[in-house]
Amino acid sequence: MKNPKIIPLILFTCLFSKGIIAQCPIIPAPSSYLKFKDRFDFQNLIQTNFSLIPANIKAYFTTEMSVLFNLELKQMENIKPTISFLKVESAIHKDWYEIDVKTDHILISFSSDASCFYAINSFLQLIEKKGTETYIQNCKITDYPKFEWRGLHLDVSRHFFSVEEVKKYIDLMAFYKFNTFHWHLTDDQGWRIEIKKYPKLTETGAWRDSTVNNHYTTIPRTYSSEIYGGFYTQEQIREVVKYAESKYINIVPEIEMPGHARAALAAYPEFSCTGIQQNVPGLWGVFDDIYCSKKETIDFNIDILSEVLELFPSKYIHIGGDEAPKDRWKKCINCQRIILENNLKGEHELQSYFIKKIDKYLTSKGRKLIGWDEILEGGLSPNATVMSWRGTQGGIEAVKQGHAVVMSPGSHCYFDHYQSKNSGDAIAFGGFTSLEKVYSFEPIPAELSLQESKLILGAQANLWTEYIPNMKQLEYMTFPRALALSQVLWSVKKPSYKVFQDRLIKKHLFLLKQKDVNYSKAIFYPKMTISKTKNGIRYNFKSDLKDYQFIENNANQYGSNSKIEYLEEIKVNLDRQRIPNGETAALIVPFYLGLEIKPIYINYKLHELLGLPIKFITEPNERYSYNKELCLLDGIIGVTPWNSGEWLGFDTTEIIFEVNLLKEVEIKNVYLSFLDDASSWIHLPEKIIISTSINKKKWDVFPFTVEKNKNTYQINKNAKYIKYKILTKKSIPQNFPGEGKTPWTFMDEIMVNFE
């Protein structure tokens, strides 16, 4: 391979402009905001009628005013308050509140304790501080939430977070009006909740003796040899539950079953199908060893849940239900006996049998079972609620059956995905979920009727922590994306993304900094787009923010004689007729973010197909069709962990597309690259059929079997047109995640070598 060609450095810097703040500074934006002339100016001492609000809200309000604005709140006898509270008993909407700001008085009306808390957080966001002046613009706000379930999830099994870190997470949720904390307490890699009847769950199950390094797809794998783990005592659980209640957040605990149980089985192997003693794994992924479906195992889980119910008052108890391979059940005498005795049709109905036993117990205790959408398979329990993560289809199916649903699709709500194209960002699970994509999310599918849509309780974002080892990285992956989701879930009609973006930059990034949050700055990164030119393609770098400009340094990097020019965008053209075929190149785009340089590296191949016409007979799935006409011909080689902006994704068993070479050439070989990531349901195809033609009347056909790590296929034929036919597995094989479903095929680049 030739030495990489390095395109000269292009130096960017972002400059703030003097744009005015968006009309209403609150996120999530209220239902109604009326702005008036004049303003309410704060004095150092502010009189309030605190007697009308709960003590926890009084303490919260007093503390936040002091910490954020250095303002003192007091209730003084015989003095008319400057901030008054009024409870309204007959509000039309649940958790309604109103804030009326006049020059000499502020009235905060509310319909419930929770709505009073929401009003306080809106009030805090209204306050402006400039120099020695602290004030609120005169206005009137009327507000109430759209969805009942406004949630964030946290996986503490893959990486553990302390009580104080969990409390900080809850604080940030509360400030942006989330009301549900989904606490993922058990999984293969760690059991995090004390169960007094089964002490080995934390003595053994809470600790692993190694953890995989780098990404789990990295070959060869290496491991750290340090013991890792931790757990919460029941007293600590009660403490966190009480703390969340003071912020009007309900905690929904998740105790995984029947899959993701390796940590529990490391402690009590007798509840597996084999009874074999195994350790707590330090590798991410899905494991064959799950709970056996025998009565003793179900009783074991009921015993655990009986203690969980004592700790968590939540109406909903999450039991997981996802990614449970059936290989052990197929070979287990106990499981097969249960199938026969209960006239079940197979292992999927056996899982439904297991879940229904748990559902019956929870119902008897006045609670409701909620699980991931796999609990639909084999038949849904009568009282179950579904959390739809594999897209929205599972949620739609559950609603059609009359069940309540929480939407949490991976396409928009998985915050363990990458949020920028910057290669300097820390490693993530894979995928790409930008701030704008989160903001575009609509929890109610268009397929549902008005009546059916009432069964959509709301939505939540999920934080899986395989690659989130500490609080700083947790904050980085969560914020500001959580603010976008808060807006989606709160407002009946959300503002435009541009308005949201403006509020975020001018107000809320500052507030996050005040709260010591290590938020992502991806919103400021140059956005790269790719377009066709007459003879190739163009990489275009431009700020997504019109109020920002780039600076280009056209002289030597950091040179004293640098010529500085202000530019709105940078363009890099690649001409397929003037480049050596197959040469590897790297485009390095450093740009300033404050005083920090954040380089973006783009590795690509220079080849003769750049920007040529392509026709898709089989369309890629709309979720993974970014820049469809160029994605396979833009020169950018997809990387792992995969980022959806570099790959086209197909969920069909046959893929056909055609490339027009524009002229007859002698083809030596063709190059196709596929992604292999079975844990994400992405598999290599089985067969490739390449057809070539000069006139599209007669075709020469070349079939090939796909082999791992093989990308180049010999042709040696003259052609003007190339047709690609890719045949995939009919279904995902047994014992893989998504078993029995249609596998995904992901492609990133096609190339041709000419003689």
N, C-alpha and C positions, 0 to 999 in steps of 0.2 A: 504493500500500500504506500502511496506517495505521502510525503509529509503534509500535514494539514496546512492549508492556506488560510492565513489570518487576515481578515478584513480590518483595516485600521480602526483604532479606537474612536468611538463617538461618545463624547462626554455630554451628559444631560444634567440639568438641575431644574428643580421645580420651584417656581416663585409664586408666593401668594399675591393675589390681586386684592383690590379694595372693594370687593363686591359687598352688598348689604346682606345681612342675615335674612334667611327665609322668614316669611311673615309670622309663622308660629314656630317657636323653637323646640316644641315638645316631641319626643319620640317615646312611644307611638303617638302619632298625631291624634288629637281628640276629634270627636264627631263634629263639633262645631266650635269655631273660633272667630270671635268678632273683636276687631282691634279699634280702639278709640284714641282720641288725642290725649295728651298729657300723660302723666305717669305717677305711680306711687313710689315715694322716696322713703327708704328705710332710715331709721335712727338706730343708734347703738342698742337701745332698749325698746323692745316691741311688746305691747300689751296684748294678751290673748285671753279668751274665755275657755281655758283648757278643761274646765269641769265637765264639758259636754262630750269629750272624746276619751277613748280607753287609755289606760296608763301606758301601755306599750307604744301606742302611737305618739303620745305626748313625749315619751323618752326618745323615740326615734326622731321626731321632728326637731326637738331641742338639740340633739347631738348633731344632726346633719346641718342645721343652720349654723352651728358653731364651727364645725370642721370645714365645711365648704365655703362659708362666707364670713366667718368671724362675727356673727350676729347673735345677740342674746335675746332669748324669749322668756317672758315672765308673765305670770298672772297676778295682777295688782288689784287690790280691793278699792272700790269706789272710784275707779277710773275707767272710762269707756274704752273697751279694747279696740285696737287698730286692726286686729285680725279676729274675726268672729266665726264660730262654727255653729251650724244649724242642722239638726237631723230631720229629714223629710220622710214621713212614713208612707206616702202614697206615690212613690216613683213608678213610672210606667215600665222602665227597663231595670233588670237586675243589676246591682252594683253601679247605679247611676250616681253621678256627682256633678256639681257645678261650682265654678270659681268666678266670682264677680269682683274685678279689681277696679276701684275708683281712686281718685287722687288722695282722699283722706281716710279710706276704709276698704278692707278686703273681707268679703263674705264667702266662706267655704261651706256649701250645702252638700249633704251626703245622705244616702239611703241605707247604708249598712256599714259595719265596721271596716269591711274590706274596701268599700268604695271611699271611705274616709282616708284610708291608707293610700289608695290610688291617687286621690286628690292631692295629698301631701307631696307625693313624688312628682306630680305634674307641676305643683306650685314651686318646688325646688328647681325645676328645669326652666321656669319662667324668669327666675332672678338673673339680672345682668349686673356685672361688677366691672366698672371701668375706672381705673385709678382709685380715688377715694369715694367714688359714688357707687351706691348700691340701690337698684330700683327695679320695678316691674312696669312694663308698658300697660297702661289701662286697657282692659280687655274683659270679655266674658266668654267662659268656656263651659260647654255642656258636653258630657262624655259618658260612655258606657262601653263595655266590651262586646265584641261580636261573637267570640267563641267561648265555650265553657272550659275547654281544655287547652291551656297555653303552656306548653311544656318544654323543658330541657332535660336531657338524660345525662347520666355520668356513669361510666364503667369504672369501678374501683377494683376490679378483679385482675385485669392485665397489669395495671399500675395502681398502687394504693395512694390515697390522699388522706391527709390527717383531718381530724375534726375541725380544726381552725380553717383549713383550706376549703373544706366542704361548706363551712359557714360563709366564707367569703363568696363562694360560688352562689349560694342562696341570696346573699346581700345584693349581688349584681342582678340576679334574676328578678328580685323584688323591685329594684329601682326601675326596671323596664317592664313591670306589670305581668311577668310570668306568674302562674299560680300553681304549677305542677312540676315537682322534681321527681323524675324517674330514676331511682337509685338502684343500679345494677350491681347487686351484692355478691353474686356467686357465678362462677364460670369454671372452665377447665383449669385455668391458671391460678386460681386462688379463691378460697372461701373466706368471706370478710365479716360475717356476723356470728356472734357468740350464740350457740344453742346449748343450753345447760344440760339437756338430756343426752346430748351427743358431743361431749367435750373434744373428741378427736377431730371434729370438723375444723376447729381452729388450732388445736395442738399440732395436727398434721396437715390438714387441707389448706391452711392459710399461708404455707411456706413452700417455695420451690427452690431447688438447689442450683438452678441455672436459668439463664434467659438468653434467647437467641439474639445475636448481634445483627446490626444492619437490618435490611428488609428480609422478610421470611422467604422471598423468592431468590435471594442471593445464593449463588452456588460457587464454591462449597460453603456450607453453613458453618459458622463458628458460634461459640457460646461463651458468655461470662460464667464464671464458676462461683459467683457470690450467692449466698442464701438471700432470697428476696421475699418480702411478704408483709403481713400485718393484718389486724382485724379490729373491729369495733366491739367493745363490751356492750352488754345490754344497757348499762347505765349511760354510756356514750350515745347509743342510739336514741334513748329517751331524751337526752340533752339536745341532740340535733333536731328531733321531731318537734320538741317544744320551741326551739329557736325558729324553725321554719313556720310554725303556727303563728308566732308573733309577727311574722312578715306576710301572713295570709297565703302561705304556700303549703300545699298538700304534698306529702311525700308518698309516692307509690313504690313500695319495695319490689324488687324482682328476685325470685328464687327459681333458678333455671331447672326445668325438667321436661321431658326425660333425657334430653341431650345436654351437652356442655356440662357434664357432671364429673369429669375426671378428678377434680379436687376433692369432691365428696367421696368418690370411690377410692381415692388414695387413702382416705381415713377409714372407710367402711366398705372393703371390697366385696363383702357378702351380699351387697345390694346390686352388684353387677350380674351379668349373665354367666361370666366365667369364674368369678370368685378369685381371680388372680390378683395378687398385690402389685400395684404399680405406683410410681411416684407422681407428684404434681408436675405436669409438663411445663417446660420452659419454652415451648414452641407455639406460635400462633396457629390457628386453623381449626379444623373440625376433626374430631376423633371418633373412631368406631365404637369405643367403649362408652355406653350410655347406661342409664338405669334399666335394670330388668323390670319387666311389667308384672312380676309376681306380687301377690298380696302383701308380702313382707316389705317390699320396697315402697309400695303405695302407702302402707301404714307409717313407714319411716318418714316419708315426705309430709304426711298429715301431722305427725308429731312435730316436725320442724315448723310447719305452718301454724300450729297451735301456739307456739312461742312467738312467732312473727306477728300474729294477730294481737297479742298482748302489747307489743311494742309500737305498732303502727295503727292508728285509728282510721286510716284511709278506707274508703268504700271499695276501692279497686286494689287487687293484689295481682301482680304480674307473675306469671309462671313460665315465661319464655315460650317453649314449644317449638323453637326453630332448629334447623340444621341437626336433625337427629337421624344419623345413618341407621339403617335397619339390618345390617349384615349380622350383628350379634343376635338379634331377635330371630332371624331366619334359621339360625343354628341352635337356638336355645330350646331345650325340652320344655321348660316352664312356660315360655312365651307361646310356643306352638300348641301346648295343651290349652292355654287360655283362648287362643283363636278357635280351636275345635269346640270347647265347652260353651262358647258364647256365639257360635255361628258367625264369626267375623270373616270377612272376605280376604283378609291379608294383613300385612304389617301396618299399613296406613290406618286401617280401622282399629288395629290394636293400639296405635297411638291415641286415636280418638277415645277408645275405651279407657285408657290411662287418664287422659285429660278430664273425661266426664266424671271419673271417680273423685278427682280433686275438685272439680266444679261443684259436685254434690255436697262435699264437705264445706266449701267456702259459702255456698248458698245457705246451708244450715246455720252458719254463723252470721248471716246477714251481710255477707260481703259479695263482691262481684269479681269473677275471674276475667283477666285480660291477658292476651297472649299475642305473639307475632303471628302473621297471617298463615303460617304453616298449620295452625290449629284448625284451619278449614278442611284440611285433607283428611279424608275418612269420615267426615261428618262433624259438624260444629256442635259443641255443648249448648244446651238450651239457653243458658243465661250468660253466655260468654260475650265479651267485647273484643273486637279484633284491632290490633295495631298493624297497619298495612305498611310494610317496609320494602317489599319487592315490587316497587311501582305502586300504582293506585288500584290495580285490577282486583287484588284481594279484598280491598276495602269496598269496592263496588259490589263484588259478589256477596260480601257479608251484609251490606245494606239491603240488597235484593232479597236476602233471607230474613230480613227484619232485625238485624243486630246492629248495635251501636259500634262506631268506628272512630279510631284516632289515626289520622294520616301522618305517616313518617317515611315517605318514599326516599330511597337512596339518591335519586336524581337531584333532589333539592334540599334534603334535610339531614345529610350525613356530613357532619362537620369534621370528620377524620379525613375527608378528601382534601386535595390541594385547593388552594384559593387563589393562586396566581401561577403564571408561567415562569416565574423566576426560579432558576435552578439553584439559587442560593438559599431558598427556603429549606427548612428542616424536612427530613424524610416524613412522608405521610403514607397512609394505607394505599392510596391510589385514587383514580377518578379526579374530577375537577368540578368544584362547586363554588363559583364566585359569589361575591356579595350581591351582584345584580341578579344572578340566577336565583338565589334565595328569595330576593325581593319579588321575583316574578311568580313565585309559587301561589297556586290557588288550591286550597284544601278541598273545596267541593268540586268534584268532577262534573264536567258538562253533561255527562250521560245520565245524571240523576235528576229526577223530578223535584219540584219544590218540596213536596211532602217527604220524599226519600232523603233529601239533603238535611233534614232535621236530625237524622241519625248520625251525621258527622259531628262528633263532639268537639273537634278541633284538630290540633296537630302538635308535633314536637320535633326538635332536632336531637340527633343522637351523637354522643361523644364516646366513641370506642377508643380505648387508650393503649393499643398495642405500641403506637409510636408517639405517645404523649406521656413521657416519663416524669414530668414535674409540673408544678402549678404555673410557671411562666409559659410553658408550651401549651398548657390547657387554656390559658387566657388568650394566647396568640391564635389558637384554632377556633375559639368561640367568638371572639369579639374582633370586629364589629358585626360579624354575620348574625349574631343573636339579636342585634337591634333591628336588622331587616326582618327577621322572623317575628319579632314582637309586633312590628307594624302590620304584617300580614294577618296576624291572629287577633289583633285588637280592633281595628277600624272597619266599620261597615264599608267604607270606600277609602282606600288608601291613596295618598298623594302620588304624584308621578315619581319615578325613580330619581329624576333630576332634583326635585324638591327635597326628597329624602337625603340624597347625597349632599346637598347644600347644608341642611340642618346638621348632618353628621359631622361634616368638616368644620363648620363654623362654631359649633357648640359642643357636640357630644364627644369628640375625640379629646377635647380639653377636659371634660368631666371625667372621662375614663382615666386620663393621666392623673387627675387629682385623686382618683381612687386607686392609684398605683396598679393599673391594669396594663399588662404587656400586650396591647392590641396589635393586630396585623396592620401594616401600612400598605397593603396590596392595592388599595384604592388609588394610591398615588403613582403606581408603577406605569411606565409607558405601555400602552396597549398595542400589541402587534397584530396587524391584519395582513393577509396575503391576497394578491390579485393577479390576474393575467395581464401580460403585455403582449405586444405583437410577436415577440420572439422568445418569450419565456415568462418569468414571474417577477413580482416585486414584493419585497418585504417592507412594510410601512409601519413606522413607529410614531404614535401620536398619543397625546394625553387624552384621557376620557373626560377631562375637566377643562372646559373652555377658558376658565379663569387662570389657567396655568400655562407657562411657556417652558420650552426647553432652551438650554444654552449649548451650542456646539463649539468645541475647542478645535479649531482647524490647524493649529500648530502642534509642536511636540507636547506630549502630555505634561501638564503642569509647567510648561515653559514660560519664561518671563516675557517673551515676545508673542504670546498667544493672541491670535485674532479671535475675539469673541463675537458671535452672532446670535441673535435671538431668533429662534425658529419655532414654528408651530408643529412641525413634524420632520421626521427623517425618512428618506426613501433609499432603499438598496435594491438595485436591479440585477437580476441574474439572467443572462442571455444564453439559451441553450445552444446557439450556433457559434458561440465564442468561448466555450469552456471545455476543458479536457474532461472527457466522459469518465465518471466514476471517481473523480477526485474528492477526497474528504475535505471539508472546509469548516471553519468555525467563525461565527459572527459574535463578537463580544460587544455588548452594549452596556457600559457602566453609566449610571446616572446618580446624581446627588439627591439624597433625601435628608434634608437638614445638613449635618456635617458628615453623614454616613454615606459611603459609596456602596451601592447595591448592584453588582454586575449581573446581567442576564447573558447566559451563554446559550447559543443556538447552534447545535451541530447538525450539519446537513451534507447530503451527497449532491455533487454537480453531475447531472446526467441529461441525456438527450430527450427525455420525455417531459421535461419541466413545462407545465402549462398547456400541454397538448389536449385536444378535445377528448372527452370521455363520456360515454353514454351508459347509464345504469339501467339494465333490464330488470334487475332486482334492486329495489331501493333499500338503503340502510335504515335501521330503526331511527325514528326522528330524535330520540334522546342522544344518539351518537352519530349525528350526521353533520357536525360542524364543518363548514366550508367544504361541502360534499364534492363540488366540481373540481376541487384542487387538492383535497387532503391526500390522495394517493399519488399526486404528481407535483408536490410542492418542495421536494427535496429533503424535508425534515424527517429524520428517522425517529420513530416512536421509541420511547424509553420506558423502563419499568423502575419503580412502580408506575403503572400506566396512568396517563393523563388524557382525558377524553378529547382534548383539543387536537391530539396528534394521531388519533385512531378513528377509523370508521367501524361502527359496530352493526352486525347483522344477527338477527334472531330467526333465521330461516335455514332450512336444510340444503338449499341450493342457492348459489350466488352467481349471477351472470352480469358481466359488464364488458364494454368494448372500447378500445383506444384507436383513434385515427392518427397514424404517423405522418399524414399529409403528403408523403412521398414514398416511393418504393425504395426499400433499403434491405440489405442483407443482415438478417438477425443471427447472431451467434448464440445467445442465450437470454433467458428472461429471469428476473429476480422478483420474488414475492416474499413479504415478511408478515408473519402472523404472531399474535400474542398467545402465550400459553399460561393461563392463570386459573386452574381448576377451582380454586377456592371462591372465585368470583363467577363461576359457571362459564368461564371462557376457555374453550378447548381448541386444539389444532384440528383443522379439517382432515378428512381421510384421503381425499383425492383431488387433483387439479387436472383439468383438461384444457390445454392451450390449443387454440385454432388460429391459423394464419391464412390470410388471403390477399391477393393483389387487387381483385375487383369485386369482392363480396359475393361472387357467384360460385366459385369453387374454393373449398376450404381444406387445408391440410390439418389433420388432428394429431395432437401429441398428448397422450395421457401419462400422468405421473402420480405415484403414491407419495403422500406427504410423510416426511421423516423429521423427527426432532432435530433442530439445528441445521437443517438443510434449507437453503433459500434460493439457490440458483438451479435452473433447469435448462438443459441443452436443447437447442432447436435447429440451428444451421439451415435457415430457410429465408428466401426473399419474400417480403410482404409489405403491404401498405396498411393493413388492418390486423389487429390482434384481438381475439375474443378470449375471455377468461371465464371458465366455468368451474366453480369450487363446490365440491360435495362434502358436507359435514356429517358427523355422526347423527343418526336418526334421533337419538336421545342421550342424555347424560348417563354414563354407566353407573351401575350399582356402587354404593359406598362412596360416591362423590357428592358434594353439596349440589342440591338441585336434581338429585337422582330421578330419572324418568322424564325430565323436562327437556325442551329443545335447547341445545347448547348455544352459546354466543360464539360468533367468530369475529375477531377484531383484526383489521389490516391497517398497515401504516404507510407503506410506500411500494410502488412497483417501478421497476427499471428494466431497460433493455440494453444489452451490449451489442453494438454493431461491428461488423468486420471492417 
